[in-house]
Amino acid sequence: MKILICSAAVLLVIFIVLYNRLISLRNMIKEAAGGVDVQLKRRYDLVPNLIAVVKGYAGHEKKLFEKVAETRAGCLQTRDLSRKAELENRLALGIDRLIAVAENYPELKAGENFLKLQKDLFEVEDNIQYARRYYNAVVRDFNNTAETFPGLLAAKIFNFKREEFFELKEAVEREAVAAKF
């Protein structure tokens, strides 16, 4: 009888530890997602300034400006992680195209506002990369805990679901934003 009680107690402790680990990791995922959102918001705040500066020199690129602004608006509105990652990748490509347009205007590239935007953009892109990496590391730890034994038993009992990575879907999206100034 003592062995049965001890076994039950050990199993209970294991499930409590696993449950607490899953809760902790889920909270870390939320925190990491918030960190990604903060960095993405910083990028969103730079986009209208970048458009305004480049637009002054290259007004004929109206379609590009509208597309980038539209993508930015979509990024701000969506909460779905898959959709957000897709829109973020499109926004990065749009920013890259804006930078390419700026390349054609030497006086724009040398302007004080553009140089500050360039510096801020490099910083934000680095921070986004770090935030995504941290988020994906926490998701990996959560998924490993929830999908390996004995964690998978606790995950099934307490209905923990696999989390999605913040990842690139297209090969062209794997290329860094080529912010050449």
C-alpha atoms as one frame of an Amber mdcrd trajectory, in Angstrom:
protein
   0.000   0.000   0.000   2.861   2.395   0.841   4.455   1.717  -2.525   1.207
   2.593  -4.292   0.837   5.826  -2.318   4.491   6.752  -2.933   4.144   6.003
  -6.649   1.010   8.119  -6.864   2.739  10.945  -4.986   5.761  10.807  -7.311
   3.492  10.885 -10.391   1.557  13.802  -8.947   4.781  15.723  -8.308   5.987
  14.972 -11.860   2.711  16.241 -13.330   2.796  19.362 -11.160   6.363  20.098
 -12.261   5.523  19.493 -15.924   2.360  21.583 -15.722   4.275  24.443 -14.107
   7.013  24.156 -16.754   4.455  24.324 -19.557   2.757  27.340 -17.971   6.124
  29.059 -17.510   7.104  28.430 -21.123   3.713  29.575 -22.410   4.137  32.818
 -20.463   7.635  33.221 -21.878   6.170  32.812 -25.375   3.705  35.623 -24.656
   6.539  37.790 -23.355   8.699  37.014 -26.395   5.791  37.751 -28.745   5.405
  41.100 -27.000   9.101  41.773 -27.585   8.717  41.017 -31.290   5.666  43.299
 -31.434   7.599  46.164 -29.819  10.349  45.904 -32.426   7.868  45.567 -35.279
   6.027  48.649 -34.003   9.310  50.546 -34.143   9.640  49.484 -37.785   6.033
  50.494 -38.506   6.766  53.925 -37.058   9.759  54.354 -39.387   7.926  53.360
 -42.569   5.784  56.539 -42.976   8.895  58.686 -42.438  10.849  56.665 -44.988
   7.994  56.940 -47.487   7.720  60.702 -46.931  11.447  61.295 -47.402  11.717
  59.134 -50.528   8.412  60.430 -51.932   9.800  63.952 -52.017  12.406  62.808
 -54.524  10.633  60.025 -56.366   6.979  60.984 -56.631   6.517  58.733 -59.664
   6.820  55.622 -57.463   3.263  56.138 -56.162   2.263  52.471 -56.527   5.239
  51.337 -54.428   4.437  53.868 -51.681   0.814  52.741 -51.579   1.771  49.046
 -51.461   4.213  49.574 -48.584   1.688  51.717 -46.675  -1.037  49.113 -47.245
   1.209  46.279 -46.057   2.166  48.298 -42.966  -1.534  48.823 -42.164  -2.161
  45.082 -42.534   0.720  44.330 -40.167  -0.733  46.648 -37.547  -4.183  45.065
 -37.756  -3.446  41.333 -37.786  -2.966  39.198 -34.693  -2.694  35.844 -36.496
   0.966  34.802 -36.286   1.141  33.135 -39.717  -0.477  36.111 -41.414   1.684
  38.554 -39.463   4.871  36.733 -40.503   3.749  36.798 -44.145   2.950  40.522
 -44.001   6.183  41.276 -42.153   8.154  39.593 -44.892   6.304  41.611 -47.540
   6.935  44.803 -45.575  10.663  44.045 -45.377  10.739  43.544 -49.153   8.828
  46.803 -49.637  11.311  48.667 -47.462  14.091  47.131 -49.515  12.449  48.456
 -52.677  12.092  51.929 -51.141  15.788  51.886 -50.333  16.547  50.837 -53.912
  14.561  53.826 -55.197  16.548  56.099 -52.885  19.756  54.746 -54.436  18.866
  56.644 -57.622  18.957  60.005 -55.812  22.421  60.900 -54.449  21.155  64.095
 -52.794  18.510  62.041 -50.972  21.067  59.467 -49.796  23.208  62.260 -48.348
  20.318  64.049 -46.628  20.286  64.272 -42.843  16.763  62.853 -42.469  17.532
  59.912 -44.720  20.805  59.168 -42.921  18.976  59.104 -39.566  16.295  56.823
 -40.995  19.044  54.588 -42.352  20.652  54.292 -38.928  17.304  53.678 -37.225
  16.308  51.082 -39.818  19.520  49.105 -39.358  19.009  49.148 -35.593  15.364
  48.081 -35.825  16.103  45.264 -38.270  18.784  43.923 -35.913  16.404  44.121
 -32.963  13.651  42.365 -34.925  16.068  39.572 -35.781  17.067  39.144 -32.127
  13.441  39.259 -30.933  12.353  36.651 -33.498  15.252  34.419 -32.542  14.344
  34.625 -28.841  10.669  33.975 -29.596  11.502  30.925 -31.713  13.860  29.576
 -29.024  11.121  29.795 -26.395   8.610  28.165 -28.770  11.126  25.385 -29.441
  11.544  24.762 -25.700   7.776  24.749 -25.179   7.143  22.386 -28.094   9.954
  20.066 -26.986   8.509  19.896 -23.487   4.962  19.355 -24.759   5.932  16.740
 -27.355   8.397  14.550 -25.470   7.685  12.009 -22.777   6.505  12.548 -20.052
   5.645  16.156 -20.941   3.352  15.090 -23.744   1.117  13.337 -21.213   0.750
  16.518 -19.164   0.284  18.578 -22.356  -2.541  16.304 -23.530  -4.228  16.190
 -20.131  -4.096  19.973 -19.722  -4.785  20.678 -23.432  -1.558  22.517 -24.314
  -1.248  22.936 -28.084   1.872  23.189 -30.224   2.953  26.801 -30.807   3.920
  28.202 -34.200   7.359  29.542 -35.007   7.737  33.029 -36.446   9.344  31.850
 -39.651   9.907  32.816 -43.250   7.833  30.966 -45.816   9.431  31.952 -49.124
  13.071  31.527 -50.189  13.273  35.164 -51.333  12.124  36.234 -47.863  15.187
  34.571 -46.334  17.354  37.284 -47.822  18.090  40.163 -45.479  16.653  43.568
 -46.228  19.393  45.063 -48.365  19.459  48.515 -46.857  22.175  49.958 -49.097
  22.534  53.680 -48.667
